[in-house]
Amino acid sequence: MPSAEETTVHQDRSVVSPTRRDEIAAAGSELIGGPVGRWAWLGSSRLTPVRVVALVAIGMFALGMAQKMPCYEWAWFQGASSQYTHACYSDIPHLYLGRGFADNLVPYFDRLNGDMQYLEYPVLTGLFMEVASWLTPGGSIQYREQMYWMVNAGMLMICAVVIAVCVARTHRRRPWDALLVALAPAFALTATINWDLLAVALTAAAMLMWSRGRTLAFGILIGLATAAKLYPVLLLGPLFVLCWRAGRFREYGTALLGTAGAWLAVNLPVMVLAPEGWKKFYTFSQERQVDFGSFWLIITQRTGKSLEVETVNTYAMVLMVLACGGIGLLALTAPRRPRFAQLAFLVVAAFILTNKVYSPQYVLWLIPLAALARPRWRDFLIWQACEVMYYLGIWMYLAYTTSGDAHKGLPTEGYQLAIALHLAGTLYLCALVVRDALLPERDGVRTDGTDDPSGGVLDGAKDVFVLGQARRSLEHAAQTVQAPRVEWGMRPPGEA
């Protein structure tokens, strides 16, 4: 039997083992030998948790690529409905030709043929797409489209590994929570549909930098992420409220300046030299009609009446502002300052829920944040099941609408049910995160007494501004500190 000293060496007690705290993780671990035991060797320098998470992420990404093989081999090029019936659609090969990369057109500068005059993606994503086209070998147009997807898949795999590693390192004592990201089925299924993983990777790296107290690096990475996709800028909202509650305005200002500087450094050259092409992403987002995946689509399909784009934009903005107001109120009134990852998840989820379109790959925005905000396998898998059902639902619905009189696939009512499942799953996870914020003792991350491992300068900081019951608690604590101490049994000074 090993001695006590050997046990201390072999077992890293600072790392939280999910198989000891999560019944679903414990049950799932039976596939690889069962939950970690008392004498488990946890101090290996070669197979660390972060490396295991990275290897699992690569394996799952490869499985996602294999799932796209029917499309890679023929379905992208033979009829519209085949890529939907095989649930392997991707924008990447189609936009290689449709956005001028096959003709060596320069994004934002060269005008395109067809309805889309310029590339409708943010500048950093456009650069990512262009670099992939430079690496694509010549040949027939079908071969080049296949290779363009393959090159992009390789680049996106790097992004996937970055995401998994950053999530594993954000919460120092909880690296195994990143397995939620690495093993997420929706992650593998949607990773190569579009280029969202670039922005997700930059956002995950930004979260890691903030957790380490590197506020400027956080701001720069958020600025770059916003130059790749719009949603990362939303994280600055809840961060402002948390810094307000903790009185950390200087650090927030540093992050804000870093964000603005990085975003301008990427966008300003294209903004000045190709203004029409640069603004296409923003005008397209405003002019886009009600589209797949949103509750707005359910409304239009159930009522049979179309909604004006301006009306939907206004209503969606009002709903988003109300949601952000609620998140801000939660941040200032919760009995304990909510964790940054919790509010980051809520604000991005609010944007997804109120938006007029929900593409299947948008789930990638939430997966890393969900792993940090609510690292419980049961709830995560319930949400993932809803997202997988939506993933299958949208492709079967498109197969139905493109199969002509055959009507093979999922009819309109079935697709509406798939949308409802996506909305319900996301709202379910949001409700649990809100409950954890209001009842910190229910928050699994905080059960060992930690405050906010992803909070950086906020971790362990004292509150300086709160509202509601939290304000009364703060005032009571201040009065307790300031009141004169009474030592029972001792006479006051000067009294005989």
PLY file of the C-alpha trace (Angstrom):
ply
format ascii 1.0
element vertex 496
property float x
property float y
property float z
element edge 495
property int vertex1
property int vertex2
end_header
0.00 0.00 0.00
1.44 3.44 -0.90
2.53 5.64 1.95
0.89 8.95 2.80
3.81 10.77 1.23
3.43 8.85 -2.04
-0.27 9.61 -2.08
0.44 13.31 -1.76
2.91 13.14 -4.64
0.73 11.06 -6.90
-2.57 12.84 -6.32
-3.01 16.50 -7.19
-5.68 17.52 -4.75
-5.99 21.00 -6.21
-7.66 19.71 -9.38
-11.41 19.13 -9.15
-12.38 15.70 -10.44
-15.87 15.76 -12.04
-16.30 12.01 -11.50
-16.36 12.69 -7.74
-18.90 15.51 -7.90
-21.06 14.81 -10.95
-23.14 11.63 -11.12
-23.40 11.74 -14.92
-19.64 12.17 -15.30
-19.12 9.29 -12.89
-21.48 7.05 -14.85
-19.88 8.00 -18.15
-16.41 7.27 -16.81
-17.32 3.57 -16.60
-16.41 3.39 -20.30
-12.77 4.09 -19.40
-12.51 2.28 -16.08
-14.78 4.15 -13.71
-14.46 7.21 -11.49
-11.01 8.28 -10.33
-10.04 6.39 -7.22
-8.29 7.23 -4.00
-4.89 6.09 -5.24
-5.21 7.40 -8.78
-2.07 8.80 -10.35
-2.95 12.38 -11.25
0.50 13.88 -11.43
1.69 12.61 -14.83
3.69 15.25 -16.68
2.86 13.78 -20.09
-0.86 13.11 -20.04
-2.10 16.24 -18.27
-5.81 17.19 -18.24
-5.22 19.96 -20.79
-3.50 17.58 -23.18
-6.22 14.99 -22.78
-8.86 17.63 -23.52
-6.94 18.75 -26.63
-6.66 15.18 -27.93
-10.36 14.53 -27.33
-11.23 17.77 -29.15
-9.17 16.69 -32.15
-10.83 13.28 -32.15
-14.35 14.70 -32.01
-13.52 17.26 -34.69
-12.31 14.43 -36.92
-15.58 12.59 -36.33
-17.43 15.73 -37.38
-15.38 15.82 -40.57
-16.19 12.17 -41.23
-19.88 12.98 -40.85
-19.49 15.43 -43.78
-17.94 12.80 -46.09
-21.12 12.05 -48.10
-21.28 15.72 -49.01
-17.54 15.98 -49.59
-17.61 13.09 -52.04
-20.73 13.95 -54.02
-23.77 15.50 -52.26
-22.50 19.12 -52.43
-22.32 18.81 -56.19
-25.31 16.64 -57.18
-28.68 18.21 -56.53
-29.85 20.50 -53.77
-31.62 18.09 -51.43
-28.93 15.38 -51.09
-26.75 17.54 -48.82
-29.77 18.08 -46.59
-30.97 14.47 -46.41
-27.44 13.48 -45.35
-27.35 16.41 -42.84
-23.86 17.39 -44.03
-24.37 20.83 -45.55
-21.58 23.44 -45.32
-21.37 27.01 -46.57
-17.63 26.71 -47.17
-17.47 24.91 -50.57
-20.42 26.85 -51.97
-19.00 30.25 -51.06
-15.63 29.39 -52.55
-17.22 29.93 -55.95
-20.11 32.15 -54.91
-17.93 34.80 -53.23
-15.23 35.01 -55.85
-12.42 33.09 -54.16
-12.26 30.67 -57.09
-11.72 33.66 -59.40
-9.05 35.26 -57.18
-11.25 38.27 -56.40
-10.13 40.39 -53.46
-12.76 40.49 -50.68
-14.38 43.90 -50.06
-12.50 45.49 -52.97
-13.75 43.51 -55.96
-17.44 43.54 -56.79
-19.18 40.16 -57.06
-21.64 38.98 -59.65
-25.16 38.18 -58.53
-27.36 39.47 -55.72
-24.51 39.82 -53.18
-22.28 42.62 -54.44
-19.56 42.19 -51.78
-18.50 39.63 -49.21
-20.98 39.79 -46.32
-18.60 38.73 -43.55
-16.56 40.83 -41.08
-13.03 41.73 -42.10
-11.06 39.22 -40.02
-13.27 36.36 -41.17
-12.81 37.57 -44.74
-9.05 37.41 -44.25
-9.36 33.87 -42.87
-11.35 32.85 -45.95
-8.83 34.51 -48.26
-5.83 32.80 -46.65
-7.57 29.44 -47.05
-8.08 30.19 -50.75
-4.34 30.91 -51.13
-3.60 27.47 -49.70
-6.11 25.69 -51.96
-4.41 23.77 -54.82
-5.50 24.02 -58.44
-7.54 21.56 -60.48
-11.15 21.19 -61.52
-13.67 23.44 -59.82
-15.15 20.51 -57.85
-11.72 19.43 -56.67
-10.86 22.99 -55.64
-14.12 23.29 -53.69
-13.33 20.04 -51.90
-9.81 21.18 -51.12
-11.04 24.60 -49.98
-13.30 22.90 -47.46
-10.45 20.62 -46.38
-8.01 23.52 -45.91
-10.59 25.46 -43.93
-11.33 22.36 -41.84
-7.65 22.11 -40.95
-7.52 25.76 -39.93
-10.77 25.44 -37.98
-9.42 22.37 -36.18
-6.65 24.55 -34.81
-9.33 26.96 -33.59
-11.19 24.07 -31.94
-8.07 23.00 -30.04
-7.44 26.58 -28.95
-11.00 26.78 -27.62
-10.71 23.51 -25.67
-7.33 24.42 -24.19
-8.42 27.93 -23.21
-11.55 26.62 -21.48
-9.45 24.00 -19.67
-7.08 26.68 -18.38
-9.60 29.42 -17.55
-10.73 27.75 -14.33
-7.37 26.65 -12.93
-8.74 23.95 -10.64
-11.37 22.66 -13.08
-9.59 21.71 -16.33
-11.80 18.67 -16.84
-14.83 20.91 -17.40
-13.41 21.54 -20.87
-14.44 17.98 -21.79
-17.93 19.44 -22.06
-16.62 21.43 -25.02
-14.47 18.68 -26.50
-17.25 16.07 -26.35
-20.19 18.33 -27.24
-22.03 16.64 -30.14
-23.31 19.93 -31.53
-19.73 21.21 -31.62
-18.58 18.32 -33.82
-21.62 18.54 -36.09
-21.47 22.29 -36.74
-17.75 23.06 -36.59
-17.21 23.11 -40.37
-20.51 24.61 -41.51
-19.11 28.14 -41.46
-16.19 30.14 -40.04
-17.61 30.90 -36.56
-14.86 28.98 -34.76
-12.39 31.79 -35.46
-14.39 34.27 -33.37
-15.15 31.61 -30.74
-11.43 30.81 -30.37
-10.51 34.48 -29.96
-13.29 34.90 -27.39
-12.15 31.83 -25.44
-8.60 33.18 -25.43
-9.93 36.53 -24.22
-11.76 34.84 -21.33
-8.51 33.09 -20.39
-6.60 36.38 -20.41
-9.21 38.05 -18.20
-9.06 35.17 -15.73
-5.31 35.78 -15.46
-5.78 39.50 -14.80
-4.38 40.53 -18.20
-6.99 43.15 -19.00
-5.29 44.70 -22.02
-4.75 41.32 -23.68
-8.41 40.55 -23.00
-9.49 43.76 -24.70
-7.27 43.17 -27.73
-8.61 39.65 -28.19
-12.22 40.77 -27.82
-11.56 43.47 -30.41
-10.13 40.87 -32.81
-13.04 38.51 -32.10
-15.50 41.31 -32.85
-13.64 41.91 -36.12
-14.42 38.26 -36.95
-18.03 38.12 -35.65
-20.22 40.69 -33.97
-21.35 38.80 -30.86
-18.10 38.95 -28.76
-18.55 42.70 -28.15
-21.61 41.80 -26.06
-19.32 40.52 -23.30
-18.29 44.09 -22.53
-21.80 44.84 -21.22
-21.96 42.40 -18.28
-18.27 43.00 -17.60
-19.00 46.70 -17.13
-21.72 45.97 -14.56
-19.48 43.55 -12.68
-16.63 46.07 -12.64
-19.10 48.71 -11.47
-20.16 46.52 -8.58
-16.53 45.87 -7.65
-15.27 49.39 -8.37
-12.80 48.17 -11.02
-13.29 50.96 -13.56
-9.61 51.34 -14.37
-9.26 47.73 -15.45
-12.47 47.95 -17.46
-11.22 51.10 -19.19
-8.02 49.31 -20.17
-10.03 46.44 -21.65
-12.31 48.85 -23.51
-9.38 50.73 -25.04
-7.77 47.46 -26.08
-11.00 46.34 -27.74
-11.44 49.58 -29.68
-7.80 49.69 -30.73
-7.68 46.10 -31.99
-11.00 46.41 -33.84
-9.91 49.62 -35.53
-6.50 48.20 -36.45
-8.21 45.43 -38.42
-11.13 47.37 -39.85
-9.76 50.85 -40.54
-7.67 50.00 -43.63
-10.63 48.30 -45.35
-13.04 50.93 -44.04
-11.00 53.69 -45.69
-9.93 51.94 -48.89
-13.08 49.92 -49.64
-15.97 51.51 -47.72
-18.75 49.92 -49.80
-17.37 46.43 -49.35
-16.58 46.99 -45.67
-20.10 48.03 -44.70
-21.79 45.16 -46.54
-21.74 42.96 -43.43
-23.56 45.60 -41.40
-26.12 46.53 -44.07
-26.78 42.85 -44.79
-27.42 42.19 -41.09
-29.94 45.04 -40.99
-31.68 44.15 -44.26
-31.84 40.39 -43.72
-35.37 39.02 -43.60
-36.75 36.80 -40.86
-34.90 33.54 -41.38
-34.40 30.00 -40.14
-34.33 29.06 -36.48
-35.95 32.10 -34.88
-39.24 32.40 -33.04
-40.00 35.20 -35.51
-40.17 32.55 -38.23
-42.67 30.54 -36.19
-44.83 33.66 -35.88
-44.79 34.34 -39.62
-45.48 30.72 -40.52
-48.28 30.26 -37.99
-50.03 33.53 -38.82
-49.34 33.47 -42.54
-48.34 37.13 -42.40
-44.90 38.48 -43.18
-43.21 40.91 -40.82
-41.45 44.02 -42.05
-37.69 43.93 -41.54
-37.68 47.30 -39.76
-40.40 46.13 -37.40
-38.54 42.93 -36.51
-35.29 44.84 -36.05
-37.00 47.24 -33.66
-38.77 44.54 -31.65
-35.63 42.38 -31.49
-33.62 45.39 -30.27
-36.22 46.19 -27.59
-36.26 42.58 -26.39
-32.46 42.49 -26.31
-32.29 45.74 -24.34
-34.83 44.40 -21.84
-32.86 41.18 -21.49
-29.62 43.10 -20.95
-31.38 45.26 -18.36
-32.45 42.13 -16.53
-28.93 40.73 -16.63
-27.57 44.03 -15.31
-30.12 44.00 -12.51
-29.16 40.43 -11.67
-25.50 41.46 -11.51
-26.21 44.28 -9.06
-28.82 42.62 -6.84
-27.55 39.04 -6.50
-26.47 38.24 -2.92
-22.99 37.44 -4.23
-21.46 38.98 -7.32
-22.24 36.61 -10.23
-19.35 35.02 -12.02
-18.23 36.65 -15.28
-18.78 33.44 -17.27
-22.37 33.25 -16.03
-23.29 36.71 -17.26
-21.31 36.25 -20.49
-23.37 33.15 -21.25
-26.63 34.91 -20.46
-25.98 37.93 -22.67
-24.95 35.85 -25.69
-27.91 33.52 -25.15
-30.23 36.54 -25.02
-28.86 37.72 -28.37
-29.41 34.28 -29.90
-32.94 33.98 -28.52
-34.10 37.40 -29.72
-32.31 37.46 -33.07
-34.24 37.12 -36.34
-32.09 34.22 -37.52
-30.47 31.22 -35.85
-28.04 29.32 -38.03
-27.12 25.85 -36.66
-23.48 26.85 -36.09
-24.46 29.66 -33.71
-24.52 27.05 -30.96
-20.71 27.23 -31.10
-20.89 30.70 -29.54
-22.49 29.28 -26.41
-20.74 25.95 -25.86
-17.50 27.27 -24.25
-19.43 29.82 -22.19
-21.89 27.14 -21.04
-19.01 24.89 -19.92
-17.69 27.74 -17.76
-21.06 29.01 -16.55
-22.81 25.74 -15.72
-20.37 22.78 -15.71
-22.95 20.09 -14.98
-23.11 17.18 -17.39
-26.82 16.44 -17.03
-27.96 19.95 -17.85
-25.35 20.40 -20.56
-26.39 17.18 -22.29
-30.09 18.06 -22.10
-29.32 21.32 -23.88
-27.08 19.55 -26.39
-29.83 17.04 -27.17
-32.15 19.92 -28.03
-29.49 21.45 -30.28
-28.82 18.16 -32.07
-32.55 17.80 -32.70
-32.58 21.29 -34.16
-29.53 20.47 -36.30
-31.35 17.49 -37.79
-34.62 19.41 -38.00
-33.36 22.26 -40.17
-31.72 19.94 -42.71
-34.77 17.70 -42.91
-36.97 20.76 -43.37
-34.75 22.04 -46.19
-34.85 18.56 -47.73
-38.65 18.78 -47.58
-38.76 22.18 -49.27
-36.25 21.22 -52.01
-37.54 17.73 -52.85
-40.40 18.94 -55.02
-43.54 16.85 -55.11
-41.81 13.98 -53.32
-41.88 15.95 -50.03
-39.11 13.92 -48.43
-38.16 15.31 -45.06
-39.72 17.30 -42.24
-42.83 19.42 -42.92
-43.28 22.94 -41.60
-44.96 21.92 -38.35
-42.15 19.53 -37.54
-39.55 22.21 -38.16
-41.43 24.57 -35.86
-41.20 21.92 -33.16
-37.44 21.70 -33.75
-37.15 25.48 -33.31
-39.20 25.26 -30.13
-36.85 22.56 -28.79
-33.83 24.77 -29.47
-35.48 27.71 -27.72
-36.61 25.59 -24.76
-33.18 24.00 -24.30
-31.43 27.37 -24.32
-33.97 28.89 -21.93
-33.60 25.89 -19.63
-29.86 26.42 -19.33
-30.36 30.17 -18.87
-32.81 29.53 -16.02
-30.27 27.31 -14.24
-27.52 29.90 -14.60
-29.81 32.60 -13.19
-30.71 30.32 -10.28
-27.02 29.72 -9.57
-26.45 33.47 -9.51
-29.34 34.07 -7.11
-28.48 31.03 -4.97
-24.66 30.86 -5.02
-24.70 27.80 -2.78
-26.21 25.91 -5.75
-23.35 26.93 -8.04
-21.10 23.89 -8.51
-18.05 26.04 -9.19
-18.40 27.76 -5.81
-19.05 24.75 -3.61
-15.42 24.66 -2.48
-15.45 28.31 -1.39
-13.95 29.87 -4.53
-15.35 33.17 -5.76
-14.92 33.66 -9.51
-12.06 31.68 -11.09
-12.74 33.33 -14.47
-13.13 36.77 -12.91
-9.49 37.88 -12.90
-9.35 41.19 -11.03
-12.94 40.55 -9.90
-12.07 37.29 -8.15
-12.37 37.94 -4.43
-12.87 41.69 -4.90
-15.11 43.52 -2.43
-18.39 45.06 -3.54
-18.62 48.84 -3.61
-22.01 49.28 -5.33
-24.99 46.96 -5.09
-28.78 47.22 -5.10
-31.70 45.66 -3.26
-31.07 43.06 -0.57
-27.40 42.96 -1.50
-27.16 46.69 -0.72
-28.67 46.20 2.72
-26.19 43.40 3.39
-23.32 45.63 2.28
-24.46 48.50 4.50
-24.87 46.14 7.43
-21.34 44.83 6.92
-19.97 48.38 6.79
-21.77 49.32 10.00
-20.47 46.20 11.67
-16.90 47.12 10.77
-17.26 50.77 11.80
-19.11 50.22 15.08
-16.99 50.33 18.29
-16.08 46.94 19.62
-17.32 45.97 23.06
-15.30 43.52 25.09
-17.66 41.97 27.59
-16.49 41.93 31.20
-14.09 44.88 30.70
-14.71 48.31 32.20
-14.78 51.32 29.86
-11.63 53.52 29.95
-11.64 56.08 32.73
-14.13 54.20 34.88
-12.94 53.13 38.32
0 1
1 2
2 3
3 4
4 5
5 6
6 7
7 8
8 9
9 10
10 11
11 12
12 13
13 14
14 15
15 16
16 17
17 18
18 19
19 20
20 21
21 22
22 23
23 24
24 25
25 26
26 27
27 28
28 29
29 30
30 31
31 32
32 33
33 34
34 35
35 36
36 37
37 38
38 39
39 40
40 41
41 42
42 43
43 44
44 45
45 46
46 47
47 48
48 49
49 50
50 51
51 52
52 53
53 54
54 55
55 56
56 57
57 58
58 59
59 60
60 61
61 62
62 63
63 64
64 65
65 66
66 67
67 68
68 69
69 70
70 71
71 72
72 73
73 74
74 75
75 76
76 77
77 78
78 79
79 80
80 81
81 82
82 83
83 84
84 85
85 86
86 87
87 88
88 89
89 90
90 91
91 92
92 93
93 94
94 95
95 96
96 97
97 98
98 99
99 100
100 101
101 102
102 103
103 104
104 105
105 106
106 107
107 108
108 109
109 110
110 111
111 112
112 113
113 114
114 115
115 116
116 117
117 118
118 119
119 120
120 121
121 122
122 123
123 124
124 125
125 126
126 127
127 128
128 129
129 130
130 131
131 132
132 133
133 134
134 135
135 136
136 137
137 138
138 139
139 140
140 141
141 142
142 143
143 144
144 145
145 146
146 147
147 148
148 149
149 150
150 151
151 152
152 153
153 154
154 155
155 156
156 157
157 158
158 159
159 160
160 161
161 162
162 163
163 164
164 165
165 166
166 167
167 168
168 169
169 170
170 171
171 172
172 173
173 174
174 175
175 176
176 177
177 178
178 179
179 180
180 181
181 182
182 183
183 184
184 185
185 186
186 187
187 188
188 189
189 190
190 191
191 192
192 193
193 194
194 195
195 196
196 197
197 198
198 199
199 200
200 201
201 202
202 203
203 204
204 205
205 206
206 207
207 208
208 209
209 210
210 211
211 212
212 213
213 214
214 215
215 216
216 217
217 218
218 219
219 220
220 221
221 222
222 223
223 224
224 225
225 226
226 227
227 228
228 229
229 230
230 231
231 232
232 233
233 234
234 235
235 236
236 237
237 238
238 239
239 240
240 241
241 242
242 243
243 244
244 245
245 246
246 247
247 248
248 249
249 250
250 251
251 252
252 253
253 254
254 255
255 256
256 257
257 258
258 259
259 260
260 261
261 262
262 263
263 264
264 265
265 266
266 267
267 268
268 269
269 270
270 271
271 272
272 273
273 274
274 275
275 276
276 277
277 278
278 279
279 280
280 281
281 282
282 283
283 284
284 285
285 286
286 287
287 288
288 289
289 290
290 291
291 292
292 293
293 294
294 295
295 296
296 297
297 298
298 299
299 300
300 301
301 302
302 303
303 304
304 305
305 306
306 307
307 308
308 309
309 310
310 311
311 312
312 313
313 314
314 315
315 316
316 317
317 318
318 319
319 320
320 321
321 322
322 323
323 324
324 325
325 326
326 327
327 328
328 329
329 330
330 331
331 332
332 333
333 334
334 335
335 336
336 337
337 338
338 339
339 340
340 341
341 342
342 343
343 344
344 345
345 346
346 347
347 348
348 349
349 350
350 351
351 352
352 353
353 354
354 355
355 356
356 357
357 358
358 359
359 360
360 361
361 362
362 363
363 364
364 365
365 366
366 367
367 368
368 369
369 370
370 371
371 372
372 373
373 374
374 375
375 376
376 377
377 378
378 379
379 380
380 381
381 382
382 383
383 384
384 385
385 386
386 387
387 388
388 389
389 390
390 391
391 392
392 393
393 394
394 395
395 396
396 397
397 398
398 399
399 400
400 401
401 402
402 403
403 404
404 405
405 406
406 407
407 408
408 409
409 410
410 411
411 412
412 413
413 414
414 415
415 416
416 417
417 418
418 419
419 420
420 421
421 422
422 423
423 424
424 425
425 426
426 427
427 428
428 429
429 430
430 431
431 432
432 433
433 434
434 435
435 436
436 437
437 438
438 439
439 440
440 441
441 442
442 443
443 444
444 445
445 446
446 447
447 448
448 449
449 450
450 451
451 452
452 453
453 454
454 455
455 456
456 457
457 458
458 459
459 460
460 461
461 462
462 463
463 464
464 465
465 466
466 467
467 468
468 469
469 470
470 471
471 472
472 473
473 474
474 475
475 476
476 477
477 478
478 479
479 480
480 481
481 482
482 483
483 484
484 485
485 486
486 487
487 488
488 489
489 490
490 491
491 492
492 493
493 494
494 495
